[in-house]
Amino acid sequence: MKQKKDPNIYPEGWDHKKAKAVADYYDAKKDKDVFSVQDTSPLPQPTTWIEVPNRLLPKVRKLLRQPKRSA
């Protein structure tokens, strides 16, 4: 029986075998171990994410570059 061609596209230097090994590694870990890595992320806390429509992004960037004004 002929094996199907892998439909995935991998980064340079990766193949199905390497991707499967990484997936198996994380699948074997307990959730608490995987998520503990996220708890030690270098992002400053607290962090807020917002969505900005693409058409407004240049204006928002310009506003963020302006010096803060004293009240």
C-alpha positions, 0 to 999 in steps of 0.5 A: 500500500502506497503511503500518502504524501505529507500535506504539511509544510515544515520550516527549513530543517524540519520534517514530519519526524522532528515535528512529531517528536516535539509534539510527542514531548509536549503531549507527554507533559502534564498540563501544569508543567506546560503552563508553568513555562507561561507563568515565567514569561518575560512580559511585564505584568500586567499586560493589556492587549487591544485590537486596532483596525489596520487602517487606524494603526498608523495614527495609533502608532503616531499617538503612542510616539508623542511625549506624555503631557503633564496634567 
